Every structure is written in C-alpha cells, then in structure tokens.
C-alpha cells in the first residue's frame, strides 16, 4: 500500500473525490498509485504565478499589449480582400 496525494477530481473504487487545492491523501495499492500518477492526478495544478505570461522579454524590454487574439492569415501578393457587396453577391 502507498499513500498518495490526489489533486484532481476522480472516482476511485466507487467513491467520487473532489479534492481541495491542497490535495487529499489516499492510501491505495501500488498499481493504483502508479496508474493515478500516470494519469497526472497526483500532480498539483499550476499556480496562478506559474501560468501567467511575463510582461517583459528575457532582455527586460516590455512587451506590447496583445488585444487582438484572432489568427492572422497571409494572403498571396496582389490579392485584395472582398468587400461586403462582393461577399453577398
């Protein structure tokens, strides 16, 4: 038997677990411990500081704000985007 810390919601042996952010200790057999670890359920979720993007580059230069999250698509040279009247025609 092995004691693990479960960090993500999971149903184990018919019991549904919804662990708090600090995790929940469970005693399971070695095979179950290996499986839960392989599924990533024993790995704590990233904290807010780990998931935020830095506001400066590695050289210390500030990054410009990113407001437009749409994909940018390159058009072949010499093509013009269609106007509203051409799209409806």
PyMOL commands that set and color helices and strands:
alter all, ss='L'
color gray80, all
select helices_A, chain A and resi 30-38+48-51+84-88
alter helices_A, ss='H'
color red, helices_A
select strands_A, chain A and resi 2-6+10-12+15-17+24-28
alter strands_A, ss='S'
color yellow, strands_A
deselect
rebuild
show_as cartoon
